[in-house]
């Protein structure tokens, strides 16, 4: 009888194979019985399953054929290193207004501090701009108050806060009387008389719509047109003001961010913890401060109303 010739053992070369052929030098492996429950065939060159480590014949060498109780374990073990590295890899978020900065130019929406658009800090005003608006002439640097600058005639922060707060509260409480007389309240723009008839109010709102500026992507039917006043850094300074429209679905916090940028008012709300430097929105018509979490168009703010950005009002309210 001629001798039995067996080939050398090998490891799985195909990624889909889950078995290992026994080496011909492993004498104890020769003549093993298939360990599949319904087989038991004697095989002189059996196969070992790398998942359950049992020995099987040619017909039952795969995990599916012998109904492996640990099916997939060898594949998971083999791919463990690659899978772990993929899971631990940091996902690069797509740049958006929520995870990166925006060019400080009032009409620019370019996202900066990204791989595509690096930021350039202006040494005069200390604001960051995109490459297009990096030059002083491009962002009208001479008209911008340097970020973090202090004015020589500035009053103490507490006096300025209380003064502005008192003026706006007075303005909100006596707005109708002031509008009728056309008087100029301290540190606030001159009030325009409010029309009494619905037709006159509609005409006034239509005029506001023609002059107001805002994000062109906001749907026309969702736009809320408001007179917007910024905060003055000193008691003597005239606060910035303008007519803008906002998305009525926006939260008050987002409206504040947008209004502060348009009016070039320094917004430190996301960078400081104390209320002394944070901005709040005061609604003149109701005489109340708006909560950050409520929608600007939820109810009390109407078309043509006036909102004022006040710094440190939260600290004054807390001590009142």
ABEGO torsion letter per residue (X at the ends): XBBBBBBBBBBBABAABABBBBBAABAAABGBBBABAABGBBBABBBBBAAAGBBBBAAAABAAAAGBAABGAAAAAAAAAAAAAAAABBBBBBBBAAABBBBABAABABBBGBAABBBBBBAAAGBBBBAAAABAAAAGAAABBBBGBBBAABBBAAAAAAAAAAAAAAAAAAAAAAAAAGBBBBGBBBBBBBBABAAAAAAAAAAAAAABBEBAABBAAABBBBBBBBBBABAABBBBBBBBBBBAABBAAAAAAAAAAAAGBBBAAAABABAAABBBBBBAAAGBBBBAABBAAAGABBBGBBBBBBBGAAAAAAAX
